[in-house]
Amino acid sequence: MSIESFKLADNEILIMKGKNGLLGIAKAKGINKVIIESFEKEMELIVNPEDIIVVSCFSNNEKFINGIACMIYLIKEIGIPLISFPKERKTSFIPNMLIAIGKNIILTTKIEPGKEKQNMLCVTKDFDNMEVISNNEEIVIKGIDKKKVNIFKINQPHIQYMNNY
């Protein structure tokens, strides 16, 4: 396990592909708040320019790479609200993607529903016990095993409207 640093442009997404899942990391620069909808109330999360967005996927299927890019686009460009499930939810639905936003994100497989903290993100075992930290200019990942994880960058999609009417 080692510590690795990555420079990311504001429009780049760092993708980490493991045997069982994917992780996407992007700078949150450009947004100042995210609305979180829960069944009880609406909350506002203040986002700082040095914060990062981390998206965890419970599949390593290639289509989820586009899903990560799309989710980051929806958060950064559209301002789509995030949904927070109740602590004692009674449903079999398990989302394919989870999101955390902050300066320091702890990745773990050991989250009990309702007991997680804001800076924790549930991940597949590929990324368990890792930590993702923003130090303004770089993304630092602690606890990474580069033999088990493929790392690459993609550009955030740019959607251009074409008026054909």
HUVENFEN-V841022 format. One record per backbone hydrogen bond with DSSP energy under -1.0 kcal/mol. NH is the residue of the N-H (numbers start at 1). CO is the residue of the C=O. If there is no record, write none. Layout:
NH & CO
NH & CO
This chain:
2 & 144
4 & 141
6 & 139
12 & 9
13 & 154
14 & 25
15 & 152
16 & 23
17 & 150
18 & 21
22 & 57
23 & 16
24 & 55
25 & 14
26 & 53
28 & 51
31 & 28
34 & 45
36 & 43
37 & 82
38 & 41
43 & 36
45 & 34
47 & 32
51 & 48
52 & 102
53 & 26
54 & 100
55 & 24
56 & 98
57 & 22
58 & 96
64 & 61
65 & 62
67 & 63
68 & 64
69 & 65
70 & 66
71 & 67
72 & 68
73 & 69
74 & 70
75 & 71
76 & 72
77 & 73
78 & 73
79 & 74
80 & 74
82 & 35
84 & 37
89 & 86
98 & 56
100 & 54
102 & 52
105 & 132
106 & 119
107 & 130
108 & 121
115 & 112
120 & 117
121 & 106
123 & 108
127 & 124
129 & 107
130 & 127
131 & 142
132 & 105
133 & 140
134 & 103
135 & 138
137 & 135
139 & 6
140 & 133
141 & 4
142 & 131
144 & 2
148 & 145
150 & 17
152 & 15
154 & 13
156 & 11
